[in-house]
Amino acid sequence: MRAAAYARYSTDKQTENSIAYQMEAITKYCLAHQIDLCAAFSDEASSGTNANREGFQALVEAAKRHEFDAVVIYDISRGSRDVVDWFSFRKAMRAAGVQVISTTQQLGDITDPSSFLTELITAGLGQHMVLDTRKKSMAGMMERAKKGLYNGGHAPLGYDIQKGMYIINQQEAEIVRNIFHWYAAGDSYNQILDRLAGKCGKFGRPFGKNSFNSILSNERYIGVYKWNERNIRVMRKWAGGKKTENPVILKGIIPPIIDQDTWEKVQKRMKNNKRATNKAKREYLLTGLIECAKCGATYVGHCSVNRRKDGSVRENRYYECGSKYRSHTCDNRNFNADELELFVVSQIRDALNTWDFRDIAEEYAKQLNSGAPDCTAEKRELADIERQIANGVKAVLSGLSVPELSAEIDRLRQRKLDLESAIAAKQQSNSHIYTPEEIHQALLCLLQDFEPRNAVRTLVQKIYANADGSCTVHIGVHIPGAGGRTRTGTVSLPVDFESTTSANSITPAERKILYYKSSKKSRGKSKKK
């Protein structure tokens, strides 16, 4: 029998030594029972009341891939201290055909009434202990809150904690005052970000737009202490955020940083801006598909609204680097959404009309249905390729202009997509055998019932926003959850765009990588070449 070990510790009284102790007990058990210990998973400083733990989830996924026959733990509490989570885990392991073994407790078949009752009582006692501890902890925190003492979490920007009391950090407080005063005077979030260039927040990270709303609405800055106002989490799980019946709200117990007049001006403006916000939802076909080649962030869709003198409104949809939008830490260019989406959709439609579906279906079916579940080699190569891409991009950004380098980066990116697709295909928990007829029919349906959103999600693998202002678009066969294979035919491009061919070292089939280039002027108008 091949088995995986799992260990966990959570409380302040436990340390990584607890992991070592559990692993030692598991190893001895396996040696005594002729069990081959082939893998080990652990979570350090992680609560057992929440199953969303990195090591635990990795264990579950590996079990679904049948990488071992059993899971060995020290006791039930190491697996979970929540009855529902524990039995959800047991059911998942039973469905995967994986036995769960404890070195200190007898775990039987959960479908057997007696075994189930014994296990339920054991798991229930573990959760009862957690609930009792939580009750005592909440009572102690309530007493601290009534005195206005710090009760955990992170102190907001502008404050430090000394002996449980909030004290003003003058250097940070000056930044907070400036943010409030600038906003009260009419500055936008973008203008405030520009004013704060070079300055960082509480934990050394650059400021972002998302942080301003929480700063400008935090009543601690006018001396108001709040605790247990809303039910955010219970037992480390989302609890809905509803208001509680017994909050603690104290005024004047925290030293204020912002005066009342400035606070009221800021709240009035935020309220007015919220009312004026256009709630119309706009569609962005390429959401989540565009990656910034300079910083690695995902591009996000935005819309600017310009009101003309005649009263008409002009909207401009565009895609912007997420790092550039949130924190102004990237300077990669924006892309007009209408232009880029039109280009991508037109190339997809053209590819569907020129591809040989039967040839693609045969090759794609072979790729999807071949290979062992071991992804070690693919993952190792993927890590190496990602390193090479990063080095190549750095060279381009440093001013090195070599055509061969750009072509090599394109080849590496294509190989990266192939490896990611192959890994995804191998790691499917429910293996499905895809037939060429099935893939052929899917492509035919895609062409006959052409719908842009469905076509984009099915055929666009990745779009890279390059440092030179161009976009590299990878179009190819891609079934979500089943990996993908890029195959494109010859494309006929409009005069506004360029295309170049990149050689592929994986298959003899020629592939085309599409390049979108828009030569916009500062006012956002497109110029034809």
C-alpha positions as CSV (number, residue, x, y, z in Angstrom):
1,M,0.0,0.0,0.0
2,R,1.3,3.5,-1.0
3,A,0.4,6.2,1.5
4,A,0.7,10.0,1.9
5,A,1.3,11.6,5.3
6,Y,-0.5,14.7,6.5
7,A,0.3,16.9,9.5
8,R,-0.8,20.2,10.8
9,Y,-0.4,22.6,13.8
10,S,-2.3,25.8,14.5
11,T,-2.1,27.3,18.0
12,D,0.5,29.5,19.6
13,K,1.5,26.6,22.0
14,Q,2.4,24.5,19.0
15,T,5.4,24.9,16.6
16,E,7.0,23.2,13.7
17,N,8.1,20.6,16.2
18,S,4.5,19.5,16.3
19,I,4.8,18.7,12.6
20,A,8.0,16.7,13.2
21,Y,6.4,14.8,16.1
22,Q,3.4,13.9,14.0
23,M,5.6,12.8,11.0
24,E,7.7,10.6,13.3
25,A,4.6,8.9,14.6
26,I,3.2,8.4,11.1
27,T,6.6,7.0,9.9
28,K,6.7,4.5,12.7
29,Y,3.1,3.4,12.0
30,C,3.9,2.9,8.3
31,L,7.0,0.9,9.0
32,A,5.1,-1.3,11.5
33,H,2.3,-2.0,9.0
34,Q,4.4,-2.4,5.8
35,I,3.0,0.8,4.3
36,D,5.1,2.6,1.7
37,L,5.1,6.3,2.6
38,C,5.5,8.0,-0.8
39,A,4.4,11.6,-0.1
40,A,4.0,14.1,2.7
41,F,1.8,17.2,3.0
42,S,1.6,19.7,5.9
43,D,0.2,23.0,7.0
44,E,1.9,25.2,9.5
45,A,0.1,27.7,11.7
46,S,-3.2,26.8,10.0
47,S,-6.5,26.4,11.8
48,G,-8.3,23.1,11.6
49,T,-11.7,24.9,11.4
50,N,-11.2,25.8,7.8
51,A,-10.4,23.2,5.1
52,N,-9.0,25.9,2.8
53,R,-5.4,25.1,3.6
54,E,-2.7,24.8,0.9
55,G,-1.3,21.5,2.0
56,F,-4.7,20.0,2.8
57,Q,-6.1,21.0,-0.6
58,A,-2.9,19.7,-2.4
59,L,-3.4,16.4,-0.6
60,V,-7.1,16.1,-1.7
61,E,-6.1,16.9,-5.4
62,A,-3.3,14.3,-5.3
63,A,-5.7,11.7,-3.9
64,K,-8.1,12.4,-6.7
65,R,-5.3,11.8,-9.2
66,H,-4.8,8.4,-7.5
67,E,-1.1,9.1,-6.6
68,F,-1.5,6.9,-3.4
69,D,-3.8,4.4,-1.8
70,A,-4.1,5.8,1.7
71,V,-3.7,9.0,3.8
72,V,-2.2,8.6,7.2
73,I,-2.7,11.3,9.9
74,Y,-1.9,11.5,13.6
75,D,-5.6,12.0,14.7
76,I,-8.9,13.4,13.4
77,S,-8.2,16.9,14.8
78,R,-5.1,17.2,12.6
79,G,-7.3,16.7,9.6
80,S,-10.1,19.0,10.7
81,R,-11.9,20.4,13.7
82,D,-15.1,21.0,11.9
83,V,-17.5,18.1,11.7
84,V,-18.9,19.0,8.2
85,D,-15.4,19.6,6.7
86,W,-14.1,16.3,8.2
87,F,-16.9,14.1,6.7
88,S,-16.7,16.0,3.4
89,F,-13.1,15.0,3.3
90,R,-13.9,11.4,4.2
91,K,-16.5,11.2,1.4
92,A,-14.1,12.7,-1.1
93,M,-11.4,10.1,-0.1
94,R,-14.0,7.3,-0.3
95,A,-15.0,8.4,-3.8
96,A,-11.3,8.4,-4.8
97,G,-10.8,5.0,-3.4
98,V,-8.3,6.3,-0.8
99,Q,-8.3,4.9,2.7
100,V,-7.9,7.3,5.7
101,I,-5.8,5.9,8.6
102,S,-5.1,7.5,12.0
103,T,-2.1,6.4,14.1
104,T,-4.0,6.9,17.4
105,Q,-7.7,6.3,16.5
106,Q,-9.6,3.5,14.8
107,L,-11.3,4.8,11.6
108,G,-13.7,2.4,10.0
109,D,-16.1,2.5,7.1
110,I,-18.2,5.7,7.3
111,T,-21.1,3.8,5.8
112,D,-21.1,1.4,8.7
113,P,-23.5,2.8,11.4
114,S,-21.3,2.0,14.4
115,S,-18.1,3.3,12.8
116,F,-19.8,6.4,11.7
117,L,-21.2,7.1,15.2
118,T,-17.8,6.6,16.8
119,E,-16.2,8.9,14.3
120,L,-18.9,11.5,14.6
121,I,-18.6,11.7,18.4
122,T,-14.8,12.0,18.1
123,A,-15.0,14.8,15.5
124,G,-17.8,16.5,17.4
125,L,-15.8,16.6,20.6
126,G,-13.0,18.2,18.7
127,Q,-15.4,20.9,17.4
128,H,-16.9,21.3,20.9
129,M,-13.5,22.1,22.3
130,V,-12.9,24.7,19.5
131,L,-16.3,26.3,20.2
132,D,-15.7,26.4,23.9
133,T,-12.3,28.0,23.4
134,R,-13.8,30.6,21.0
135,K,-16.5,31.5,23.5
136,K,-14.0,32.2,26.2
137,S,-11.8,34.1,23.7
138,M,-14.7,36.3,22.5
139,A,-15.6,37.1,26.2
140,G,-12.0,38.3,26.8
141,M,-12.0,40.3,23.6
142,M,-15.3,42.0,24.5
143,E,-13.8,43.2,27.8
144,R,-10.8,44.6,25.9
145,A,-13.0,46.3,23.4
146,K,-15.0,48.0,26.2
147,K,-11.7,49.6,27.3
148,G,-10.9,50.6,23.7
149,L,-7.9,48.3,23.5
150,Y,-6.4,46.8,20.4
151,N,-8.1,43.5,19.5
152,G,-6.1,42.1,16.7
153,G,-5.9,42.6,13.0
154,H,-3.7,45.3,11.5
155,A,-3.4,48.8,12.8
156,P,-4.5,51.3,10.1
157,L,-2.1,53.5,8.3
158,G,-1.3,56.4,10.7
159,Y,-1.3,54.4,13.9
160,D,0.9,52.1,15.9
161,I,0.0,49.8,18.8
162,Q,1.8,50.2,22.2
163,K,0.6,48.2,25.2
164,G,-2.7,47.6,23.5
165,M,-3.4,51.3,22.9
166,Y,-3.6,53.2,19.6
167,I,-0.9,55.9,19.2
168,I,-0.3,58.2,16.3
169,N,2.6,57.4,13.9
170,Q,3.4,61.0,12.9
171,Q,5.1,60.1,9.6
172,E,2.2,57.9,8.4
173,A,-0.4,60.3,9.8
174,E,0.9,63.1,7.6
175,I,0.2,60.9,4.6
176,V,-3.3,60.2,5.8
177,R,-4.0,63.9,6.4
178,N,-2.8,64.7,2.9
179,I,-5.0,62.1,1.3
180,F,-8.1,63.5,3.1
181,H,-7.2,67.1,2.3
182,W,-6.5,66.4,-1.3
183,Y,-9.7,64.5,-1.8
184,A,-11.7,67.1,0.1
185,A,-10.2,69.7,-2.3
186,G,-11.4,67.9,-5.3
187,D,-8.5,65.7,-6.4
188,S,-9.3,62.4,-8.1
189,Y,-7.8,59.0,-7.0
190,N,-5.5,59.2,-10.0
191,Q,-4.2,62.7,-8.9
192,I,-3.7,61.5,-5.3
193,L,-1.7,58.5,-6.6
194,D,0.5,60.8,-8.6
195,R,1.0,63.1,-5.5
196,L,2.0,60.0,-3.5
197,A,4.6,58.7,-6.1
198,G,7.5,57.1,-4.2
199,K,5.6,56.7,-0.9
200,C,4.4,53.3,0.4
201,G,1.7,52.1,2.7
202,K,1.8,50.4,6.0
203,F,3.6,47.3,4.8
204,G,5.9,48.8,2.3
205,R,3.7,48.3,-0.7
206,P,2.9,51.1,-3.1
207,F,-0.5,52.8,-2.7
208,G,-3.3,51.7,-5.0
209,K,-6.8,53.1,-5.8
210,N,-8.5,50.3,-3.9
211,S,-6.8,51.5,-0.6
212,F,-8.2,55.0,-0.8
213,N,-11.8,54.1,-0.2
214,S,-11.0,52.2,3.0
215,I,-8.8,55.0,4.2
216,L,-11.3,57.8,3.5
217,S,-14.2,55.8,5.2
218,N,-12.3,54.7,8.3
219,E,-13.8,56.3,11.4
220,R,-10.8,55.6,13.5
221,Y,-9.2,58.7,12.0
222,I,-11.8,60.9,13.8
223,G,-11.3,58.9,17.1
224,V,-14.2,56.3,16.8
225,Y,-13.4,52.8,18.0
226,K,-15.5,50.0,16.6
227,W,-15.4,46.2,17.4
228,N,-17.8,43.4,16.4
229,E,-19.9,45.7,14.3
230,R,-20.5,43.1,11.6
231,N,-20.2,39.3,11.4
232,I,-17.4,39.0,8.9
233,R,-16.0,35.6,9.8
234,V,-17.1,32.8,12.2
235,M,-14.6,30.0,12.7
236,R,-12.5,31.5,9.9
237,K,-15.3,31.2,7.4
238,W,-17.3,34.0,5.7
239,A,-20.3,34.8,7.8
240,G,-22.2,37.2,5.5
241,G,-21.1,40.6,6.9
242,K,-24.5,41.3,8.6
243,K,-24.6,43.7,11.6
244,T,-24.3,42.1,15.0
245,E,-26.6,42.7,18.0
246,N,-23.9,43.7,20.5
247,P,-21.2,45.9,18.8
248,V,-18.8,48.0,20.8
249,I,-18.6,51.6,19.6
250,L,-16.6,54.2,21.6
251,K,-16.0,57.8,20.6
252,G,-13.0,59.9,21.6
253,I,-11.0,56.9,22.8
254,I,-8.5,56.8,19.9
255,P,-6.4,60.0,19.2
256,P,-7.9,61.5,16.0
257,I,-5.8,62.3,13.0
258,I,-8.5,64.1,10.9
259,D,-10.7,67.0,12.1
260,Q,-14.5,66.7,11.9
261,D,-14.9,69.4,9.2
262,T,-12.5,67.6,6.8
263,W,-14.1,64.3,7.6
264,E,-17.6,65.6,6.7
265,K,-16.5,67.2,3.5
266,V,-14.9,63.9,2.4
267,Q,-17.9,61.8,3.3
268,K,-20.3,64.2,1.4
269,R,-18.1,64.0,-1.7
270,M,-17.9,60.2,-1.5
271,K,-21.6,59.9,-1.1
272,N,-22.3,62.2,-4.1
273,N,-19.7,60.3,-6.3
274,K,-21.4,57.1,-5.4
275,R,-24.8,58.4,-6.5
276,A,-23.3,59.7,-9.8
277,T,-21.5,56.5,-10.7
278,N,-22.9,55.0,-13.9
279,K,-24.0,51.5,-13.0
280,A,-24.3,50.3,-16.6
281,K,-22.4,47.1,-17.1
282,R,-20.2,47.0,-20.1
283,E,-18.9,43.8,-21.7
284,Y,-15.2,43.2,-22.2
285,L,-14.7,40.2,-24.4
286,L,-11.0,39.8,-23.6
287,T,-11.3,40.0,-19.8
288,G,-8.6,37.8,-18.1
289,L,-6.9,36.9,-21.3
290,I,-4.4,39.8,-21.7
291,E,-1.2,39.6,-19.7
292,C,1.3,42.5,-19.3
293,A,4.7,41.4,-20.6
294,K,6.4,44.1,-18.5
295,C,5.0,43.3,-15.0
296,G,2.9,40.1,-15.4
297,A,-0.3,41.7,-14.3
298,T,-3.6,40.9,-16.0
299,Y,-5.2,43.7,-18.1
300,V,-8.6,44.9,-16.9
301,G,-11.4,46.6,-18.9
302,H,-12.4,50.2,-18.1
303,C,-14.5,53.0,-19.7
304,S,-13.9,56.7,-19.7
305,V,-16.9,59.0,-20.3
306,N,-16.4,62.4,-22.0
307,R,-19.1,65.0,-22.0
308,R,-19.1,67.3,-25.0
309,K,-20.2,70.9,-25.2
310,D,-23.3,70.0,-27.0
311,G,-24.4,67.8,-24.1
312,S,-23.7,64.5,-25.8
313,V,-21.6,61.7,-24.1
314,R,-18.8,59.8,-25.7
315,E,-17.6,56.6,-24.1
316,N,-14.2,55.1,-24.7
317,R,-13.7,51.4,-23.7
318,Y,-10.1,50.4,-23.2
319,Y,-7.9,47.7,-21.5
320,E,-5.4,48.8,-19.0
321,C,-2.6,46.9,-17.1
322,G,-3.9,46.0,-13.6
323,S,-0.8,47.3,-11.9
324,K,-0.9,50.6,-13.8
325,Y,-4.6,51.1,-12.9
326,R,-4.3,50.2,-9.2
327,S,-1.0,51.6,-8.2
328,H,0.6,53.3,-11.2
329,T,3.6,51.0,-10.8
330,C,3.6,50.0,-14.5
331,D,3.8,52.2,-17.6
332,N,2.7,49.7,-20.3
333,R,0.2,51.3,-22.7
334,N,-3.5,50.9,-22.9
335,F,-5.4,49.3,-25.8
336,N,-8.7,50.5,-27.3
337,A,-11.2,47.8,-26.5
338,D,-13.2,48.2,-29.7
339,E,-10.2,47.9,-32.0
340,L,-8.5,45.0,-30.2
341,E,-11.8,43.0,-29.8
342,L,-12.7,43.6,-33.5
343,F,-9.2,42.4,-34.5
344,V,-9.3,39.2,-32.4
345,V,-12.9,38.3,-33.4
346,S,-12.2,38.8,-37.1
347,Q,-9.1,36.6,-36.9
348,I,-11.0,33.9,-35.1
349,R,-13.8,33.9,-37.7
350,D,-11.2,33.8,-40.5
351,A,-9.3,30.9,-38.9
352,L,-12.5,28.9,-38.5
353,N,-13.2,29.4,-42.2
354,T,-9.7,28.3,-43.3
355,W,-8.8,25.5,-40.8
356,D,-9.0,21.8,-41.8
357,F,-11.2,20.7,-38.9
358,R,-10.6,17.0,-39.5
359,D,-6.8,17.3,-39.4
360,I,-6.9,19.4,-36.3
361,A,-9.4,17.1,-34.6
362,E,-7.2,14.0,-35.2
363,E,-4.0,15.7,-33.9
364,Y,-5.8,17.3,-30.9
365,A,-7.5,14.1,-29.9
366,K,-4.1,12.4,-29.8
367,Q,-2.7,15.1,-27.6
368,L,-5.6,15.1,-25.1
369,N,-5.8,11.3,-24.8
370,S,-2.1,10.5,-24.5
371,G,0.5,10.7,-21.8
372,A,0.8,9.4,-18.2
373,P,-0.6,11.5,-15.3
374,D,3.0,12.3,-14.1
375,C,3.6,16.0,-14.8
376,T,7.0,16.3,-13.3
377,A,8.9,16.8,-16.6
378,E,6.4,19.3,-17.9
379,K,6.4,21.4,-14.7
380,R,10.2,21.4,-14.7
381,E,10.4,22.6,-18.3
382,L,7.6,25.1,-17.6
383,A,9.6,26.7,-14.8
384,D,12.7,26.9,-17.0
385,I,10.8,28.5,-19.8
386,E,9.2,31.1,-17.6
387,R,12.7,32.0,-16.4
388,Q,13.9,32.4,-20.0
389,I,10.9,34.5,-20.9
390,A,11.5,36.8,-17.9
391,N,15.1,37.2,-18.9
392,G,14.2,37.9,-22.5
393,V,11.7,40.6,-21.5
394,K,14.2,42.3,-19.3
395,A,16.7,42.4,-22.2
396,V,14.0,44.0,-24.4
397,L,13.2,46.6,-21.7
398,S,16.9,47.4,-21.3
399,G,17.0,48.5,-24.9
400,L,18.3,45.4,-26.7
401,S,16.7,45.3,-30.1
402,V,17.4,41.9,-31.8
403,P,14.7,40.4,-34.1
404,E,15.9,36.9,-33.2
405,L,15.3,37.6,-29.5
406,S,11.6,38.6,-30.1
407,A,11.1,35.5,-32.2
408,E,12.6,33.4,-29.5
409,I,10.3,35.0,-26.9
410,D,7.3,34.2,-29.1
411,R,8.4,30.6,-29.4
412,L,8.9,30.2,-25.7
413,R,5.5,31.7,-25.0
414,Q,3.9,29.2,-27.4
415,R,5.7,26.4,-25.7
416,K,4.6,27.7,-22.3
417,L,1.0,27.6,-23.5
418,D,1.4,24.0,-24.8
419,L,2.9,22.9,-21.4
420,E,0.2,24.5,-19.4
421,S,-2.4,22.9,-21.6
422,A,-0.7,19.5,-21.3
423,I,-0.5,19.7,-17.5
424,A,-4.2,20.8,-17.3
425,A,-5.2,17.8,-19.5
426,K,-3.2,15.3,-17.4
427,Q,-4.5,16.7,-14.1
428,Q,-8.2,16.3,-14.9
429,S,-9.8,14.4,-12.0
430,N,-12.4,12.9,-14.3
431,S,-10.5,11.5,-17.3
432,H,-12.5,11.8,-20.5
433,I,-11.5,10.2,-23.8
434,Y,-12.1,12.8,-26.5
435,T,-12.8,11.4,-30.0
436,P,-11.8,13.3,-33.2
437,E,-15.5,13.3,-34.2
438,E,-16.4,15.0,-30.9
439,I,-13.8,17.8,-31.5
440,H,-14.7,18.1,-35.1
441,Q,-18.4,18.6,-34.3
442,A,-17.5,21.1,-31.6
443,L,-15.5,23.2,-34.1
444,L,-18.3,23.0,-36.7
445,C,-20.9,24.2,-34.2
446,L,-18.6,27.0,-33.2
447,L,-18.5,28.1,-36.9
448,Q,-22.1,27.6,-37.7
449,D,-23.5,29.3,-34.5
450,F,-20.7,31.9,-34.3
451,E,-21.0,33.9,-31.1
452,P,-18.1,36.2,-30.3
453,R,-17.9,35.6,-26.5
454,N,-18.1,31.8,-26.9
455,A,-15.5,31.9,-29.7
456,V,-13.1,34.0,-27.7
457,R,-13.3,31.8,-24.6
458,T,-12.9,28.7,-26.7
459,L,-10.1,29.7,-29.1
460,V,-8.0,32.5,-27.5
461,Q,-5.3,31.0,-25.3
462,K,-3.4,34.2,-24.3
463,I,-2.8,37.8,-25.4
464,Y,0.5,39.4,-24.4
465,A,0.7,43.2,-24.1
466,N,4.2,43.8,-25.2
467,A,6.6,46.5,-24.1
468,D,6.7,48.0,-27.6
469,G,3.0,48.8,-27.7
470,S,1.9,45.8,-29.6
471,C,-0.2,42.8,-28.6
472,T,0.7,39.2,-29.4
473,V,-2.5,37.1,-29.8
474,H,-2.4,33.3,-29.6
475,I,-5.4,31.7,-31.2
476,G,-5.9,28.0,-31.1
477,V,-8.1,25.1,-30.1
478,H,-8.7,25.2,-26.4
479,I,-11.3,23.2,-24.5
480,P,-11.6,24.6,-20.9
481,G,-10.4,22.0,-18.4
482,A,-9.0,19.8,-21.2
483,G,-5.8,21.6,-22.3
484,G,-5.3,23.0,-25.7
485,R,-3.3,23.0,-28.9
486,T,-2.7,26.2,-30.9
487,R,-3.2,25.7,-34.7
488,T,-3.9,28.6,-36.9
489,G,-4.2,28.9,-40.6
490,T,-3.0,31.7,-42.9
491,V,-4.7,34.9,-42.0
492,S,-5.6,37.9,-44.2
493,L,-5.0,41.0,-42.1
494,P,-6.5,44.5,-42.4
495,V,-4.0,47.3,-43.3
496,D,-4.1,48.5,-39.7
497,F,-2.5,45.4,-38.4
498,E,0.6,43.3,-38.9
499,S,1.3,39.5,-38.7
500,T,4.5,37.6,-38.5
501,T,5.1,33.8,-38.7
502,S,6.9,32.1,-35.8
503,A,8.5,28.7,-36.3
504,N,7.3,26.0,-34.0
505,S,9.6,23.2,-32.8
506,I,6.9,21.0,-31.4
507,T,4.8,20.0,-34.4
508,P,5.6,20.3,-38.1
509,A,2.5,22.3,-38.6
510,E,3.1,26.0,-39.4
511,R,1.6,28.4,-36.8
512,K,0.9,32.0,-37.1
513,I,1.2,34.5,-34.2
514,L,-1.0,37.5,-34.8
515,Y,0.3,41.0,-33.9
516,Y,-2.0,43.8,-33.2
517,K,-0.4,47.3,-33.5
518,S,-2.4,50.5,-33.1
519,S,-0.5,53.7,-33.8
520,K,-2.7,56.0,-31.6
521,K,-2.0,59.7,-31.2
522,S,-2.3,61.3,-27.8
523,R,-6.0,62.1,-28.3
524,G,-6.7,58.4,-28.7
525,K,-7.4,58.4,-32.5
526,S,-6.2,55.5,-34.7
527,K,-3.9,56.2,-37.6
528,K,-3.8,53.8,-40.6
529,K,-0.5,52.6,-41.9
